[in-house]
Amino acid sequence: MDISPNNSFLDSASVAKECTALPALPFPLSSDQQAIWFAQTLNPELTNYNIGSVMIIDGNIVPDIMIKAFDSVIKRHDAFRLRIVAGTSPAQYFASSALPLMEFKDFSATDNPINEAEQYVKLNFTQPFNLAERLWRSSLIYAGNNRWYWQLCCHHIIADGTSLSLLNVELSENYSRLIRGEKLSAGAALSYADFVASDATYLSAKQCNKDQAFWLERYTTLPPPLFPPLATTRTPASYLPDPVTWMLEENLFQRIEQVASLYGLSILHFMYALFACYFKRIKNSDDIVFGIPLHNRRNAQQKTAVGMYASVIPVRIRLTDEDTFSDVMQKAADELRLCYKHQRLPITEIQRRIKNQQKTDSANLFDMSLSYEPYDVNIHLEGASVHTIKPHHRAQYPLAITINHTLLPAIINRASQSALNLISPSTISPLTIFR
């Protein structure tokens, strides 16, 4: 394939003709989409809602086959065709076509191709999206010596972390089938409009009232803040702090699993207790609330569709000086069990209704999120091997902690320098920190 000078776009005009017919008229945003839209509109240059991943590949990749594999992914998931309509009540619609454009960049002739490729990946992740235009971008990057990077960056308003995992698997399966000369399945995934409709139906249902009553009872008082609010100053994306990564040694991770399982609990319960105890000591706070992210996919069709489904629930525990670590783990488990039963109410609705109950301008239920995500990297590419898959996301809270099992055993996303200072390598030994 001729790439001249070193940059081109791969596209497929046939995709527009083959897209499944879907509603062309605008329809509302989901509750969580509305919150994202509002935050992004207030700060259009902010890149906190850029999410994505980069697949690092060793081997022989055929660019034309890769674009065909990606075309098929685009056809199946209508979230890629979403466009946002601004106004007093923002709406969205499906563009009549989503002509795929996969940028191809060749750095093999440069002095330091690996460094150039990785800097280009970082640049792509830190460019803001215009909500009125296409809300994703993709690149296939060659760094010489059979080293490739496939990058996808989306705005969070059209996709979530589960979507990225689905896309990595689907792209690799499509590519391998095409290399072997096999046909691809052409069936469309569930339309994102279906989820938005179900979201609206729920908000007028009896179960919504029950869930609302649960959360209002849980938050008759507001918890004390752990951090100052997340700054939304107009800081250039290039100056945003990078995530801080700590790699847990395998034997330490196994010990954590063993301790949790000894009490019939999970790694998430252990980690909740760990950070709750930590903040009790340094903040002298007996009232701890963490935001726990949820996949929020309720049936088999939703579990295989791309879109912004994810939500978060505020999980609150109260500690005493007499609590043992196992006591705190059990408190976290008990509270999570109760909260999961009422997880359907979107966090934006929880906050809005508690704000009304408290008669306050702000109802900040938590300023730290904690997520445990087993990350499957068992992805096969015919004629090549996946070296690693690196997720990308920024914190929407002052501190966001994500534990990715198998890929990156622990990732701590820092949204402010003060948050980093609170959790240092000497505090949680023997983790190793990578800056």
N, C-alpha and C positions, 0 to 999 in steps of 0.2 A: 504494500500500500504506500503510495507516494504521500509523504507528509512534508510540505514545503511552506514556509521555511522550517518551522518546527511546531506548527500549531494548525489544527483544522477542526472542523466540526463533522461528526458522523451523524447522519440523519436517515430517516425512512419515511417518505411521503405516503407510502401505502397505509401507514398506521391510521391516518386521519379517516380513511374510507372504511376501515374495519372496526372503528370504535362502536361499542354498544350504544344504542339510542337511550338517552337518559334525560331527565327533566332539564330544560333549558332555562326555565323561569327561575328567578332568585328564590331562595328559601332561607329560613333563619339560620344563624349560627347556633351551635350547641352552647350550653351554659358555660362550659370551660373554654370553648373557642371565644366567646364574648369577652371573657376576662383577658385572654391573650391579646385579642384585637385591641382592647382598651389600653393595655400596658404598652403595646408596640406603637400605637397611634400617638400616645403621649411622648414617646421617645423613639422616633423613626430610625435613628441611627444605631440604636441598641441592638446587640447581637446575642443577648441572653436566650433568645428563642430559636437560635440556629442549632439544629441537631443533625446528627449524621454519623457516618462511620467510614473508615477507609480500610479496604482489604489489601493487604500486602501479599503479593503473589510472586513465587519463583517458578520459572518454566517458560514454555512457549505459549503465548497468547495470540490468537488471531483476532485482530481488531474488528474485522467485518462480522465475525461470528459473535463477538461480544456485544456489538450494537444490536444484532438481531435478537439475542437473548434478552437484552434490556428493553427492546421494543415490545416484546411479548409481555414483560412485566408491566409496562406502561399501559398497554391495552387492557389488562385484566383489572387494574385498580383505578377507579374513577377519581380518587382523591388527588391524583396527579393533575387532573384537569380543573380543579377547583380554582375559582377566582373570587376575590372579595369585593363587594360593592360597599363603598363608604356611605355614611349618612347618619341621621339620628338613630336609626335602628339598622346596624350593619347586617348585610345579607351576603349570601354566597350563591354561586351558580356554577354549572359545569360548562366550560368552554366547548365549542363545537368540535374542536380538535386539540390535541396536545402533541404537536409535532416534536418528537424527541430530538434533542440536541445533546450529544455526548461529545464534550470537548476532548480532543486528543492532543497531548503534549509530549514532546520527545526531548528529553534532557540528556540523552546518551552521549552527545558530542561535547558537553560542557566539561569544565575542569573537575567539578565535584557533583556528578549527576544525582547521587543519593541526597545530598544536602539541598540541591536545587529542587528536587521533586518534593521533599518534605516541607520546604518553605512554601512551595506552591500550594500544597495541601492545606497548610495553615492559613494562607491568604484566602483560599476559597471558603474556609470555615468562618472567617472573620469579616466577610463582606455582608452588610445588611441586605435584607430583602425589601422590595417595594411591595406592600400588600395588594396593590392593584394589578400586579403583574404575576408572571409565573413564579411559583413558590418553591421551586427546587432547582438544583443544578447537579450535573454529573460530569465526571472527568475520568478518562483512562490515561494514565501517565506511564511513560517508559523511561526507566533510569539506566538502561544498558545492562549487559551481562544477565539477561533474562529476569531482571527485577522489574515488576509492574506494580502499579497502585491503581485500584479502582475506588473512586471516591463518590459518595452521594451526600449532599447537604440539602436539608429540607427546612422549611419553617415549621415550627412546632404546631402551628394552627392547622396543618394538614396531615401531620404524622406524629407518632409517638415512638418510644423505645421498642415496643413489640413490633411495630411496623418495620423498623430497621432490621431486626432479626429475620423477619419474614422475607424481606427483600434480598438479603444476603443469601439465604437458602435458595430462594426461587431463581435468582440470577444464576447461581452456580449450577443448579440442576438444569436450567434451560441451556446454558452454555455446553455442558457436558453432553446433553442429548443431541444438540446440533452438531457437535464435533463427531459424534458417533453416527450421524446421519439419520437420527430418529426424529419423528414428528413431535411437535409441542402441543399440549392441550390448550385449546383456545377459549375455554369457558371463562366468563367474567366472574370476578369475586363479588361479594355482597357490596351493593352501593352504599357509600357513606351517607347518602340521603336517608337510608333506612334507619341508621342509628340516630340521626337528628330527629326524625319523626318519633322514634320510641322515647327519646329524651323528653320531647314535648308532651307526649302522652303520659309519661310517668309523673311529671310535675303537676298534673291535674288529677292524679289518682289518689285513692285512700291511703295506699302504702306511703306515698310522699308525706302525708300528714302525720303518719306514725313515725316516720324517720325524722321529721322536723321536731316532733315532741321529744324524741330521744336526745337529739343534739342540744335543744334548748335547755333540757334538764341537766345535761352534762356541763353546760357553760353558763350557769347562773352568775358566775364570777369569771373574770378573765385572768389568765395566768400571767405572771410577771415575765417581761421580755428577757431573753438570754443575750441578745445582741442589739445594737442600734439597727434601725430599719435599713434595708438594702438601698444603697444610694442609686439614684437614677440620673446622675449627672451626665452631661454630654461628653463623656470620656471617649476618645477615639478607640475603636476596637483593638488596635495594635497595642494599646497600653493596658488592656484588661489583664489581670493576673491569670497565669496558667493554672490549671488544676494541679494539685499536689498529689503525687502517687506514692503510696506505701505498699510494698510487696510483702505479704505475710508468708513466712516460711511454711512449707507444707506440714511439718510436724507440729507447728504451733496451731495451724488451722485445724488439724485433726484433733488436737487437744480441746479446742473450742467446741468442735462437734461432739466430742465425747462428754464434756461437761454438760452441754445442753441436753443431750439425749439421756444422760443419767437421771434427769428430772422430767423426762418425757417432753422436752421443749425443743425449740428450733434455734438455728443460728441467729435469726432475726431477734428472738427473745433475748438471747445472750448479748447481742450488740446494743439493743435498747437499754438493757440493764447497765451495760458498761458505760455508755455515754450519760445515762441518767445519774449514775453514781458520781461520775466525773464532774458534771455540772452542779450537782449538789455540793460537792466539796469546794469548787472554785467560785461558785456564785452564791453559796449558802441558800439555795432555793429548794424547798420541799415540794414544789409544784412544777412538774416537768411535762411539757407537751411537745411531741415530735409529729411532724407530718409524715405519714406512711403512704407512699405512692402505690397505686393499684392499677392493674392492667385494665380492669373495668370492661371486660369482654364477656358477654353473658351466654353465648351459644357458639356452636361449632363454626357457623358462618362468620361471625364477628372475629373469632380467633384466627382466621386465615385472611383477614381483610386489612388493607392499609387505611389509616385514618387517625384522627385525634380522638381516641377513646379514653385514654388514661385520665385518672383522677387521683385525688389524695384525700386521706381522712386524718383528722387531728386525734391523736391517741394520748390520753392524759393519765398520769399516775401521780400519786402523792406518796412521798417517802417519809420515813421516820428515822430517828437516830438508832433505833433498835433493829432496823431491817438488816438482814443478811443479804448477800448477793443473790442467793437463791430466792429469797423473798421478793426481791425486786424483779427478778426474772419472771416469777409467778404472777406478780401484779401486772407486768407488761402483757403476759399471755392472756390473763383473764380479761383485761381491758380490750385487747385486740379482738378477742373472741366476740365480745359484745358489739364492738364497733363494726366489725365485718357484717353483722346482720343488718346494719343500717347504712351501708356504704353507698347505696345508690344515689343519695342526695348529693349533688355536686358541691364541691368545696365552696364555690362562689355563692351558692344558695345558703349553705350553712353560715358563712360569714355575714351575708346580707341579713339573714333573719336574726342572728345573734346581735348584730349591730342595732337592729330595731328594738330588740328586747332590752339591750343595755342603754338605749337612747344615747348612743355615742357616735362620733364621726368615724371611728375606726374600731374594728374588732379583729385585732391581730391575734389569732389563736396559737400560732407557732411561728418561729423564725429559723427553724432547722428541719430539714427533711432527712429521713433515714430509709434507705432502700437496699434490700438484699435481692440480687438478681442472678440466679444460675444462668450462665451464658454459654450456649452450645456453640462451640467452634469446630465441630466435626463436619466441615464442609469440604466437598470434593470437587475439584476442577479437572476435567479430563486433560491430560498432557501437562499438568502443572500442579503445584502444591500451594496451599494457602499458608503463608508464613505466620500471619497473625491477622486479627481483625481488631481495630481500635475504634471504640465508640467515641463520639464527640458530643458533649452537651455542656452548657453553662448553667450555673446555679440561678434559680429564680428566687432564692431565699438567701439571707446572709450567710448561711452555711448549708451545704448539701453534701451528704455522705452516701456514696453508692458502693456497695460491696458486690463486685462481679466475680462470682465463683468460676474458676477454670480459665478465664481470660486474664483479668487483672484482679487478683484476690482482694485488693482494697483500693478504692479511689476516693480521695477526699477533694471535692470541688470547693474552691475558695472564692467567695465573692467579695471579701474584704480582708485587708491585712490584719485587722484585729482578730478575725476568726482564726487565721493561721496561728497567731501568737498564742491563742488559747489552747491549741492542740499542737504540741511540738514533739519531735522525735523522742525527747527525753521523758515526755509524759506517758507515752504508751509504748514502752519498750517491750520486746525487741524488734519493733517494726523498722524497716528501712525506708527512708524517704528519698524520692527522686524528684528533683526540681527541673 
